[in-house]
Amino acid sequence: MSTATIAHKPKDIVIAVVKEQAAGEQRVAAVPEVVHKLTSSGYEVRVEHDAGAGAFYPDDLYVAAGAKIAPGRAELLDGATIVLCVQPLAIADVEMLSASTIVIGFMNAANNLSTVARMRDREVTAFALELVPRITRAQSMDALSSQATAGGYAAAILGAYNCPKFLPMLTTAAGTIRPATVLILGAGVAGLTAIATAKRLGAMVEAYDVRRAAGEQVRSLGAKFLELEINAESEGGYARELTPEEKVKEQQMVSAAVARADIVITTASIPGRKAPVLITKETVATMHPGAVIVDLAAESGGNCELTQSGKTVKEHGVTIVGPQNLPARVAFHASQMYARNLQSFLSLLINEGGALTREFTDEILAASLLVSAGEVRHQPTLDLIRGGRL
Ligand SMILES: NC(=O)c1ccc[n+]([C@@H]2O[C@H](COP(=O)([O-])OP(=O)(O)OC[C@H]3O[C@@H](n4cnc5c(N)ncnc54)[C@H](O)[C@@H]3O)[C@@H](O)[C@H]2O)c1
């Protein structure tokens, strides 16, 4: 056995699943199906009381899967080897962890610098799932994608729910009803799922993305791709920010498409930056009364100028929905997908013999390692921590 692995009998590895504390968070990091796989491999799994209740996984299903239920946070975290979470832990939780504990979940480090600094000081190891590289080998652990899938689906349903029209064409004794037009701005993972969902509901779907490569995926779902002579694909397949001239061209084309749509779902984002504004207040005024905008970028500034994060507002007769944490609205399946992502990630950390690696040289582990051995390992977070003198 390498010196980088620590010998453990599986039973010595205690995997703890927290009850999420963030307001509106209904998801849970491990579902009974995944817990059963872990306990069957011999690991001890502890689940905080009611951790799965918000996603409709009651405690008794975890017990049937071989887990122990911990009545509270202190009992859960005491002696835990690995802690699984969806949202970042609170500082009070970090205080209860021992130095060798490994925490895995979304870390949202830029907005949780004090917690990151505390994990560093307590020599906790933390992996941020949002940093998992988008390489083929990491697809099964890509929680950004699984949760964007849940968000895109929920956005299409929210759009349909708020729309006063039918989405499909209907031929009835009362005459023929034209199908609704749905426009999706931003055809990444969430946008493509929103397209597929709106198509299944029978709408006519159009979509636009600054990455020309998205066109083929949009067309393969049976939707129309709006072409603009801009290709803003940059490093790693993500979009770059547009130049001022490109932004003007984009807004003109987007405005015309927005004006004819019954539902607009916006998902455009640029990693680490404020979301681009694609729909101005003047464009909203050109939409039909009863039209709906669902702005998936609401939490990062909004793709529509009139979006209010966490609220549904009506402007010029248009309903503008600014949802927060959409994946939590489909918590049952969002949790199932997230838990499978974690199970796959865990397979990199614990080998079949039950040894827990402490040398995180694997490409995926190295890229997603946020804190270890008393140091912040992710350079952009380290820069922010130093800037804030934490
Ligand atoms: N394992 C993999 O290989 C893997 C997995 C998931 C995603 N990806 C790729 O990563 C990329 C990002 O996906 P994501 O869903 O996380 O994206 P994201 O959430 O960062 O952004 C959503 C979409 O908004 C688009 N966008 C940005 N600015 C825009 C603008 N001004 N106007 C219109 N659209 C704009 C982006 O191009 C992207 O498609 C995509 O190329 C996707 O195919 C690869």
The ligand as an SDF file (V2000), in Angstrom:
LIG
                    3D

 44 48  0  0  0  0  0  0  0  0999 V2000
  -18.5180   16.7700  -19.3520 N   0  0  0  0  0  0  0  0  0  0  0  0
  -18.5780   17.6540  -20.3160 C   0  0  0  0  0  0  0  0  0  0  0  0
  -17.9010   17.5570  -21.2860 O   0  0  0  0  0  0  0  0  0  0  0  0
  -19.5020   18.8250  -20.1280 C   0  0  0  0  0  0  0  0  0  0  0  0
  -20.4720   18.7670  -19.1640 C   0  0  0  0  0  0  0  0  0  0  0  0
  -21.3120   19.8700  -19.0000 C   0  0  0  0  0  0  0  0  0  0  0  0
  -21.1670   20.9880  -19.7930 C   0  0  0  0  0  0  0  0  0  0  0  0
  -20.2260   20.9980  -20.7600 N   0  0  0  0  0  0  0  0  0  0  0  0
  -20.0740   22.1740  -21.6110 C   0  0  0  0  0  0  0  0  0  0  0  0
  -19.7080   23.2780  -20.8050 O   0  0  0  0  0  0  0  0  0  0  0  0
  -20.2480   24.4590  -21.3790 C   0  0  0  0  0  0  0  0  0  0  0  0
  -21.0140   25.2580  -20.3630 C   0  0  0  0  0  0  0  0  0  0  0  0
  -22.2080   24.5910  -19.9680 O   0  0  0  0  0  0  0  0  0  0  0  0
  -23.1030   25.1330  -18.7770 P   0  0  0  0  0  0  0  0  0  0  0  0
  -24.4690   24.6410  -18.9730 O   0  0  0  0  0  0  0  0  0  0  0  0
  -22.4480   24.8940  -17.4830 O   0  0  0  0  0  0  0  0  0  0  0  0
  -23.0620   26.6920  -19.0810 O   0  0  0  0  0  0  0  0  0  0  0  0
  -23.2730   27.9310  -18.1140 P   0  0  0  0  0  0  0  0  0  0  0  0
  -24.2940   27.6370  -17.0620 O   0  0  0  0  0  0  0  0  0  0  0  0
  -21.9450   28.4730  -17.7300 O   0  0  0  0  0  0  0  0  0  0  0  0
  -23.9420   28.9610  -19.1700 O   0  0  0  0  0  0  0  0  0  0  0  0
  -25.1900   28.6680  -19.7850 C   0  0  0  0  0  0  0  0  0  0  0  0
  -25.1270   29.0060  -21.2530 C   0  0  0  0  0  0  0  0  0  0  0  0
  -25.1510   30.4270  -21.4150 O   0  0  0  0  0  0  0  0  0  0  0  0
  -24.4540   30.7220  -22.6140 C   0  0  0  0  0  0  0  0  0  0  0  0
  -24.1740   32.1560  -22.7010 N   0  0  0  0  0  0  0  0  0  0  0  0
  -23.2390   32.8980  -22.0500 C   0  0  0  0  0  0  0  0  0  0  0  0
  -23.3120   34.1930  -22.4170 N   0  0  0  0  0  0  0  0  0  0  0  0
  -24.3220   34.2860  -23.3400 C   0  0  0  0  0  0  0  0  0  0  0  0
  -24.8860   35.3630  -24.0830 C   0  0  0  0  0  0  0  0  0  0  0  0
  -24.4110   36.6100  -23.9860 N   0  0  0  0  0  0  0  0  0  0  0  0
  -25.9200   35.0970  -24.9120 N   0  0  0  0  0  0  0  0  0  0  0  0
  -26.4020   33.8130  -25.0390 C   0  0  0  0  0  0  0  0  0  0  0  0
  -25.9200   32.7570  -24.3540 N   0  0  0  0  0  0  0  0  0  0  0  0
  -24.8850   32.9920  -23.5130 C   0  0  0  0  0  0  0  0  0  0  0  0
  -23.2450   29.8160  -22.5110 C   0  0  0  0  0  0  0  0  0  0  0  0
  -22.6280   29.6410  -23.7740 O   0  0  0  0  0  0  0  0  0  0  0  0
  -23.8650   28.5250  -21.9840 C   0  0  0  0  0  0  0  0  0  0  0  0
  -24.2550   27.6490  -23.0080 O   0  0  0  0  0  0  0  0  0  0  0  0
  -21.0700   24.0020  -22.5540 C   0  0  0  0  0  0  0  0  0  0  0  0
  -20.2430   24.0440  -23.6900 O   0  0  0  0  0  0  0  0  0  0  0  0
  -21.3750   22.5740  -22.2510 C   0  0  0  0  0  0  0  0  0  0  0  0
  -21.6790   21.8090  -23.3880 O   0  0  0  0  0  0  0  0  0  0  0  0
  -19.3690   19.9440  -20.9390 C   0  0  0  0  0  0  0  0  0  0  0  0
  1  2  1  0
  2  3  2  0
  2  4  1  0
  4  5  1  0
  4 44  2  0
  5  6  2  0
  6  7  1  0
  7  8  2  0
  8  9  1  0
  8 44  1  0
  9 10  1  0
  9 42  1  0
 10 11  1  0
 11 12  1  0
 11 40  1  0
 12 13  1  0
 13 14  1  0
 14 15  2  0
 14 16  1  0
 14 17  1  0
 17 18  1  0
 18 19  2  0
 18 20  1  0
 18 21  1  0
 21 22  1  0
 22 23  1  0
 23 24  1  0
 23 38  1  0
 24 25  1  0
 25 26  1  0
 25 36  1  0
 26 27  1  0
 26 35  1  0
 27 28  2  0
 28 29  1  0
 29 30  1  0
 29 35  2  0
 30 31  1  0
 30 32  2  0
 32 33  1  0
 33 34  2  0
 34 35  1  0
 36 37  1  0
 36 38  1  0
 38 39  1  0
 40 41  1  0
 40 42  1  0
 42 43  1  0
M  CHG  2   8   1  16  -1
M  END
$$$$
